[in-house]
């Protein structure tokens, strides 16, 4: 059985896609170093985490013996070494669910690693991610929901479920034990592009040097005009919503990530430089310092810096039309590709965690 399990629990928008792609692209090197990254494809980890998040506790359906989570656990238990699971939807889980997850594995050595990025960059990143997951909140409305910590607003609720890093670290460090919890800070802008990987590798016990980062991919970003196009589309679809997997395949991935994200250089994001962001960032850092956790990097990395971008209301109708046409052209090209590669091959690997806090 695995003698050690490491759970990379997020936080969302903290370089998780980059790290997951490096791990998924280097399975042979992981195995050479004694690590298992379970599932032939990373989406199996996504399905497994969704499964265990929604099942197994009182008031929830039971976990199926041959369901995604138990399949993953069996693969982990069969490995002789360290198993590494990376899925940011683990982060918001509450203590009973954390206990259930940790106790699932045969080994009693379960560790947690949490990557954290400064709040100033997380706010616009979380908004544009919401627009890629059927969100309809305008930018200023979203900012107000986050600023007031409005848990009745879908944007405010989901943001703080994933970005209340002090509370998340507190729950998980208690769940696995303080000596088995590591916080990894995302380097500030301008840092070497490999530094996050090197910090993460140190946290989990990998030699970072042999890994091929040539194919590393971050989660593609969309700009302000593209996000507004998606918001308008989401409003049109709201009366008759698409099934989640269909929306993810055709809107999130084909239109947004495979199309609109390609115009990132020509489509700046909304900027943010607000005193309340600094206030919340200081609060979270105080909570993290008080926990006295193992940190790789520095909590000083979490000090917010202004996010440069265009002001709200400055994106014209013409700019949005240009974004819409670029996205439509890309989708048509995908459909015209033999076997429709890039569309039919897409699953629902990420989704958007806006469930309960089990």
N, C-alpha and C positions, 0 to 999 in steps of 0.2 A: 504494500500500500504506500501511498505518498507519505513521506515523513514530514512534509511541510506544505501548507497551502497558503498562498499569498493572494489576497483579494485587493485588486485596485478598484477603489470604490468611487472614483471621480475626484473632484467635483466636475459638473458639466461645464464645458467650454474652457477647460484647463489643459488643453493639449491632448485630451484623451484619444481623439481620432488619430493623431500623429503617432502616439505610442502604440495604439492597437494595430496600426498598419505596419509599424516596424516589427512588432512581435509576430504578426501574421505572415509577413514576408520572409521571416528568418527562422522558421520552425526547425530546420536542420541544425542551425547553430544553437538554438535553445536546447535541443535534445543533446547536442554534444556537451553542453554545460550542465546537463542533468535536469533540465526544465521541460515541463509539458505545458503547452498552451492548448487546452482541450477544445475539441470540435474541429472537424475538417475545415470549416469556415467559421469566422468570428460570430456570424449571426446565430450559431447554435448557443453561444454564451448569452446572447441577447434573449433568445427564447427561453433559456433556462432561468435567467434572472426574472423575467416576467412571470414565469410559472411559479417560482417560489415566492415572489412578492404577492401573488394573488391567491395562494393556496396554502393550506396546511395548518393554519391557526384556528382557534374557535371562532365561528361565524364565517369562515371561509370554506370553500370546497376542499376536499382532501386532495393531497398530491397523488397523482396517478403513479403507480409503481413503475410504469414504463414511460412516464412523462418526461419532458425536457430536462427538468432539474435532476431527477433521479438518474437519468442517463448520464448527465454530466458528472454527477457524484461518483457513479460507478467507474467512469473513465479515469477520474482523478484517483480513486482508491486503488486502481489497478497499476498506477504509475509508481515506479521505484525511484523517488527523488522529490523534486519540488514541482508543484502544480501552480500555475499562475492564471488567474481569472481576472479579466478587466472589463468592467461594465458600470457606467456611471449611475445607473438606476439603483445600484446598491446603496448609494450615499444617503438618501432620505429615509431609509428604513428606521423604524422605531425599535426600542430594546427587545420586545418579545420576538420580533422578526429576525433581528440580529442574532439572538440566541438560537433560533431555529436554524438559521443559515450556518452558523459556526458549528453547531452540533451535528449537522448533516454528514460531515466528513469523519472518516475513521480515525484520522490523526488528531491528536489533541494540540498540535501546533498549527494554529490558524492565525495568520497575521493580516494586517490591513495597511494599505498604503493609500494616502490621499494626496492628489495633486491639487494645488490651489493657485488661482490667478487673482490679480488685483481687481477690485470691484469696478473701477472705471472702465476697463476693457470688457468686463463681463456683462455690463448693462446693455450696450448695443449688440453684443454678440448673442445674448439671450433673446433680444427682441427680434433680430433677423432670423433666428432659429424658430421662434414662435410663428413667424410669417410663413415658414416652410412646413409648418405643421397645422395648417388651417386656421391660424390666428387671424383675428380681425381688429385687434386693438391698434389705434393710431399711435405714432411715436410719442407724442406728448401725453396722451392718455396712459400709455404704458409707463412712462416716467413717473407720472403722478401716482399710479398704483404701487410702483416700487418704492417711491419716496415715502408714502404713507403706510407702507407695509399692509396694504389692503388685501387680506386673504380671501375676500369675497370676489375679487377681480381675478380672472384666470391668469392674467399676466403677473400680478403681484403675488398670487399664491404660488405659482410655479417657480418664479424667480427665487423667492426666499426659501422654498423647500430645498433648492439646490445650491443656494449661495449663502445660507446661514452657516458658514463654515465652522464657526466656533461650536455651535450646537451639534453639528454632524460629527466633528472630531471628538467631542465629549462623549457622545453615545457609543461610537465605534471603539474608542480607546478603552472605555469601560467594558465593552462587549468582548474584545479580544485580549484585553490586558494592556496597560500602559506601555509595558516593555515590548509589546508586539505591534505597536502602532507607529507609523512614520509619516510625517508631513513633508511633502516635496513642493517647494515653491516654484512657480513658473518664472523664469528670468524676465527682467524688464525688457522693453523694446531696445534693440541695438545689441543685445547679447549674442554670442555665437549661436548659430542655428542648431548645433548639436548639444548645447548645454543641458536642455531639458532631458534629452535622452540619457546623457551621462549621469545626471542626478537621479533619474528614475532607476537606472541600472544599479547604481550604488545602493539605493533603497532596497531593492529586491535581491541583491547579491549576484549580479551578472557582471561579467567582463564586457564593457561596452565596445571595445575596439574591433572585434571581428565582425560586428553586425554591419550589414550592407544598408546604408541609409539612402542609397541613390534613388530608390523608388518611393521614398517616404512621401506620404500625402497627408496634409492637414485637412480638416473638414472644410470644404469650399465655402467661402463667404459670398454673400450677395450684398450689393450696395443699396443706397437709399431708393433710387428709382426702381430697381428690381423688386425691392421689398414692398414698395407701394403697389406695384403691379400685382404681386402675389396677394396682397391684402384685398385689392379690388376683386380679384378672382375668387378668393375665399368667401367674400360677401355674396358673390353670385351663386356659389355652391352651397351656401349655408342652409337654404330652404330645403334642399334635397341632398344631404351630405353623402359623399362617396364613402364606401367602406375603407377602413384605415389602410389596408394593404394596397388597395387600388389607388388611393390618394398618394401614398408613399411612392408607389412605382411611377406614376405618370406625372404627378405634380412636383412632389419633393425632389425626386431623383432625376427624372427625365427633363423636366422643365427648369427646376431651380439649380440643382447641383451639376447637371450635365450641360445646362444651357446658360441660365442667367449668371451663374458664378463665374463663367468664362469672361464676363465683361467687367470683372472686379476693378481692373486698373482704370477703366473709364467711368466708373460708377462709385464715387466716394460714399462712405457711410455718414450718417448723422453724427455730428460731434457732440461731446459732452464734457463739461468742466464746471460742475456744480458743487457748492460747499457741502450739500447734504451727502454727496457721494463720499467725500473725505470723512465726514462724520461717521457714516456707517462703516467705512473701512477701518477707521480707528477703533470702533467698537469690536469688530470681529478680531482684529489683531490683539486687542487687550484680552479677549476671551481665550485666544490661542496661547498667548504668553502665560496666562494663568494656569493653563493645563500642563505647562512644562513638558511638552512632548519632544521626542526626537525630531529634529528638523534638518533636512538636507536642502541647502540653499540658505535663505535668510528671510525672516519675517519682514525685514525692511523691503523686500521685493514686493510686498503687498500694499505699499504706500501708493495711492492712486496718482496717476499722472494724467494731464489733460489728454483726451482723445480728440485728435484733430479730425474735422469733417465739416460738412456743409450744415448751415443752420436749418432748423425745422421750418418748413414752409417755403424753402428756396427751390425745391425740385419742381420743375415745370411739367405741364402736361405733355409737351413735346419730348422731354427727356423720358417720361414714362412710356410714351408711345414707342420711342426708339428701343427701350428695354424690352417691351412686349414683342416687338417685331424680331429682335435678336433671339429671344427665347423661343418664339414660334418657329423661326427658321431652323434653330438647332433641333427642336423636336421633330420637325419634318425630316431632317437629314437622318435622325436616328431611326425613324420609321422606314426610311428608304434603304437602310443598311441591310444586307443579306442576313437573314435570321433575326433581324431587328435587335442586334447586339446593343446593349446599353439600355434597352427598354424591357424586353421580355426577361432578360437575365436578372433584372432588379427585384429584390425582395423587399421586406420591410425591416431592415436591419437595425434601425435606430428608433423610429417613432418619436413620441414626445411624452415623457413621463408626467402626467397630470392626474395620477390616480390618488388613492387615499394614502395615509401615512402609516400603513401597516409595517 
